[in-house]
Amino acid sequence: MQYPKDTVQYSTATTLGLVRLAAGGHGLVGLWFDGQRHLPARLDGPDAWPVDEGHPVLRAAALQLQQYLDGRRTGFDLPLDLSGGTPFQQAVWRALLAIPRGATTSYGALARQIGQPSAVRAVGAAVGRNPVSVVVPCHRVLGSGGALTGYAGGLPRKLALLRLEGAPPMQDIPQSVPAFA
């Protein structure tokens, strides 16, 4: 994944844990839960992107995410910059944006939607590498038969997001899903 040279970041606490946000000159380039898989190295360390608490896209993203998780917002109105992904990844991420709130789809259906019916595993990999969790709703993708599978931010968060959105019941949900903290 390539990020713009002018990328800046900001962290915000949410009901689902700490979230790291990143934006460049053309929009939001990242939203990651603390500790999730595939975090960019530039979030921390000596080469970390600068923190910019006043960046208008980051401020809007933090506010809209809080409102969404509190049930006061049903969608996002943010400029997105997904140009850092491969053309295939970008096609998958655009398809994710078309999944309505409260609905789910499967990896196979997503592969067919982008015209690549035999690329189910590649679609799964692209979904897993989605750099803008929640806003680009990768949590709405389920395994075949509605199985609750894979989420870089952890299955408890995926389940919490689906329940927040009123998604239909899924198969294979454990009676007790561990907390995300």
N, C-alpha and C positions, 0 to 999 in steps of 0.2 A: 504494500500500500504506500502510495506516495502522498505526502501532505504538503500543502503550500508552504513556501519559505516564510511567509508572514503569520504562520499559525501561532495562536496564543491560547491559553487555557484558563480554566476556572473550576473550582470544586464547589459542590453544594450538597448539603445533607437532605435526604428524602426519607420517606417512610420505607423505602426498599434498600436503604443504605446509602453510603456516600457515592455520588456520581461525579465523574470527571467529564467536563465539557471542553471541546476544542473548536475553534473557528479560525478561518482565514478570511481574506478579503472578499470572497464570493459567497460566504455562508458557513453554516455549521458543518464541520467535517468529522466530528466525533462526539459520542455520548457513550460512556462506558461506566458500568458499575465497578466500584473498587474491588479488585481481586478477580475480575472476570478473565476468561481466556482471551488471548490475542490483544492484550493491551499494548499500545505502542511504547517503545522504549523511551520516547521523548517526553513522557509524562513526568518522569522523575530523573534525578541524577544531574550531573554537571552540564549536560547538553539539553536539559529540559526546556520545553517551550516556556516563554515568559508567562507569568500570571498577569491577567488583565481583568480585574473585577469590574471595570467600567465599560468593557466592550459591549456594544449594543446587541449583537447577536447572542453573546453568551448570557447577558442579563435577561433577554427575552426568552431564551431557551430554559434557563433556570426557573423563571416565573411560570412559563407555560407547563413545564414538567411538574412543578408543585401543584398547579391547578388541575392537571390531568390526574395525578395520583390521588388528589383530594376529591375527585369526582366533579369538579367545577368546570371542566373543559373536556370536550369529546374528541378533539383533534388538535393538530399543531399548525401554526401559520408562521413558518420559519424558512428563510432561504437556506437551501441545502447545497453543499458542494460535494458531490459524490465522484468527482472526476479522478480521484486518486486510485480508483479500482480499475481492473481490466475491463474491456468492453463487455465481456461475458458477465462479470460481477455487477457492472452497472445495469445490465439488462435484468438480472435477478433482483437487484435492489429496487429498480423501478416497478417491477411486478409486485414486490412486497407492498409498495405504497398503494397499490390498487385493492388490497384486501381490506374490506370495510371493518370498522370497529364491531366487535361482537361476532365476527365470522372467523372461520379458520379454513385452512387449505392443507393439502399434503405436499410433500416434496415432489411426488410424481405429477400432481396436477400443476404445480408451478413450472416444472420442466416442460410439460405440454404447452402451457400458456406462453412460454417464451420461444416455442418452436423447436425445442431440443428434447423430445420425449425420451431419448435414451441417455440423457445426461443427468439422471436423478442424483447420482453421487456428487457430481460437480456442482449441481444446484445446492445440495446440502452443504458443501464446502463454502460456497459463496454466501449462503445464508449465515453460516457460522462466522464468517469474516465481516459481516455487516458492521460498519464502523459507527453507525448512528442508532444504537438500540432504542427501542420504544418508539421514537419518531418514525423510523423506518421499521415497521412492525414485524420483525422476524419472529417474535414470540407467537404469532398467529399461525405458524407452520407446524403441523403435527406429522407424526409418522403415519404409515399406512393403517387404515382402520381407526384412526383417531387416537393413536397411542401418543402419550405425552413423552416426547423424546427431545434430546439435545437443546441446549440453550447456553450460550457462552456465559451468560450472567447467572446460571444455575437454575435448575428446575423449580425450586421454590419461588423464585421471582417470576418465572414464566407462568406458573400456575396462578400466582397473585395477580398478574397483569390480565390473564384470561378471565379470571373471576371478576375483576374490576370492570372489565368490558362486557360482562354478561355473555360470554361465549358458551355454547352448548357444552354439556358434560363430555368429558373425554374418557376413553378407556384407559385401563392400566394406571389409574391414579391411586397411589397408596392412601390408605385411610389417614395416615398422619404424614404429612410432608414436613421435613425439617425446616426450621426457620432459617432465614438468610441473614446473617448479621456479621 
